[in-house]
Amino acid sequence: MKKYFPLLLLVLISACNNQKKQTEEINEDHEPEVHEKIAMASGFENFDSIEKINFTFNVKVNDTLRAERKWAWNVKSDKISLTEKDSTMSYTKKDSLAEDKKSIDRRFVNDSYWLLFPYQLKWSDAEFSEPKTSEAPISEKEMQMLTVSYPSEGGYTPGDSYDIYFDEDYMIREWVYKSANGQRESPSTWEDYKEFKGMKIATMHKSKDGSFELYFTDISVE
């Protein structure tokens, strides 16, 4: 089950350092691209009014809790606090981080990507394939599939990509993470969506056999 360990799953690109930036307005004459529609379907336009987000990131493998990280994120100031194993650490997200802050930043990037990945389709410097109809890896249902590819340089895990499977409402239902070296593929579900101040968040992700669960609890949005 080690292959599902989440810290290796997500990419930090330079645009991520400005996650608090205001949402981009889409010109009325501009037909949104597919990745924009996916972001908007999850409530991207509401993010600009958010001041704080709290959430707990949990990972369970074979009924054993492997990670439990409690985050407090001040979106406006980018001050971030992590509570883990009765210890609290804080930092302010900047373009340049001290070495002793990079460990907590790596964890925040990973966990917040899972939380708000649809918004990263607008925030990050990714490339997008043309959407096509394809069989989803877990449900085996036909869905629309879009491949999201990240730059081969920069960030914590450069060159990674994701095949995201979405329904007719542009909500992500499954994805497959692919490592840059081609040695790792990890499919999981996107389910149990809940709405917070207009933001729709998938609170549960599972592997096909259910042995891996990544889920969010204690979510609050101000």
N, C-alpha and C positions, 0 to 999 in steps of 0.2 A: 503493500500500500504506500510505500515511501514515494512512489512516483507521483502521488497527488499532492505532495507537500507544497502549500500555496506560495511560499516565498519565492519559488522559482518560476511562478506562473506569469508574472506581470512585468510590464516594461515601464520604466520611467523615461520619458522624453522631456526635452527642455520646456515644452509648453506646460507640462504638469506643474512646474514651479509657479505658475500663475493661475492655479485652479479657481481662485476667487474672482477672476476677471468677469466683467459683466457679460451677460449672454448677448450674442450677436443677433441683431434684428435682421430678419429675412425680408428683403424687398418684396413688395406685393407683386411685382412683375416677375419675380424669380420663382420658378418651380423648385421646391426643395429636392435635393438629392436624397437617395435612399437612406444614407447614413444620418442625414439631418432629420428625416421622418422618424427614424428609430429613436433618436434623442428626444424629439418633440413629443413622441408618444409616451415617453416616460416622464414627461413634465419638465423638460429642460428649461422652458421659458420661465418657470417659477423659481429657479435657483437664485436669480439675482436678488430676490427679496429675502433670502435666508441669511440669518446672522450666525446661528450656531447649530451644530449637528453633534449629537452624542450617539454612540452605538457601541455594541459589544460584538466583536468578531470571534466566532467559535469554529473549531475544526474537530470533528470526531471521526476516528478511524476504528472500525470494528468495535463500536460501543465504548471506545476509550477516548476521553477528551484530551486532545493533543495540544490545543491552543485555546486560550480565552483572554482576549485583549480588550480592555475598555478604553474607548477613545472619546475625548472631548475636543472638538474642532471649532474654534472661533473663525468663521469663514471670512469675516471682514478684516481681521488683523492677521490671519494665518497663524495664530498661536495654537499649538497642538499639544495635548497632554495624553500620555499613555499610562494607564494603571494596569499592572500585571504582577501577580503574585505578591500583593500587598505593597508594591513599590510603585511610585509615581514619578515619571520623568516628563519634562516639558521642553519644547523648543519652538522657535518661530521660523517658519519655512522661508528660506531665502535662496537666491541664485547660488550663493556660495555658503556651504555649511562646514562647521568645524568637524573634525574627524570624529569626535565623541558624540556627535549628533547624527551621524550617517546611519548608525544602526537602527535608531528609532525611526528615522525618515524612511529607510528601506521597508520597515514593517508597515508604516502608515501608507506608503505608496501602494503596497500589495493589498492591504485591507480596504482602502478607499477605492481602489480600482474595482474590486469585487462589488463594493457597495454602489458605485455610480458609473459603471463601465459605459452605459449608453451615453452619458454626458461626455465621456472621453472621446467619443466619435466626433464631437465638435471641438473639444479642447486640444486634442493631441495632434501631432504631426504624422498621422497615419496615411497609408495608401489603401484604396478600396477597389475591390474587383467589381466587375459587373454582376449584379444579382442573377441567380439562376435557381431553377427548381431542383431540389435535391432531397434525398431521403435522410431524415435526421437520425443520428447515430443511436439514440436511446429509445425514443418512441417508435422509430422506424416509419414515421409519418412523412408524407411529402410536405416540405415547407420551402420558403424562399431562403436562400443561403447567400451570405455575403462574406468574403474573406477580408479581414483587416490585418494589414501588415505594417510593422514598425521598422524604423530605420536600423541599419546594420551597425551604426555607431552611436555611442552615447547611452546614458541610462544604466540601470543595474543589470538588465538582461536584454541587450540589443538584439534585433533581428527576429524576435518572436512574432508569431501570427495567430490569428483566431478565425475559425470558421463559425460564424454566428447564424443560427437558424431562427427565423422570426415568422410570426403568423400574419394574417391579412390586416391586423390592426397595428403592425410594426412593433409588436412586443417580442423581445427575445425570449425564446422557450428552451433553447439548448445552445451549447457551444462546444467547440473542440479547441483546446489550447495546443499549439505546436511549437516546440522549442526551435531555436535558430539552427541547431546542429542536426535536427531531424531525428533525434533519438528519443523524444518524448512526445506523446500525444495523450491528452487527458480530456475526455468528454464529460460533461456534467449538465444537469438540468438547470433551468431558471424557473423557479416556481414560488408559490405562496406570495404573490405580489401584494403589498400593502401601500396605502397612500399616506403621505405625510406632507401637509401644506402644499398639496398639488404634485409632490414628487412621488413617483411610483417606483418602489424598490422591491426587487426579488429578495425575499428573506431566507430562501432555502435553495441550496444547490446540492445535487446528489450524483454519485456515479451510477452506472447502469445496474450494478448488483447491490447498490445501497450500502456498501461497506464504507464509503466515504461520504461524509456530510460536512458541508461548510454552510454556516447559517448565522444570521444576525438576530440579536436580541437587544432589549433596552434601547430601541431607537427613539430618539426624540429630536424634533426639529423646531427651531424658533425663528 
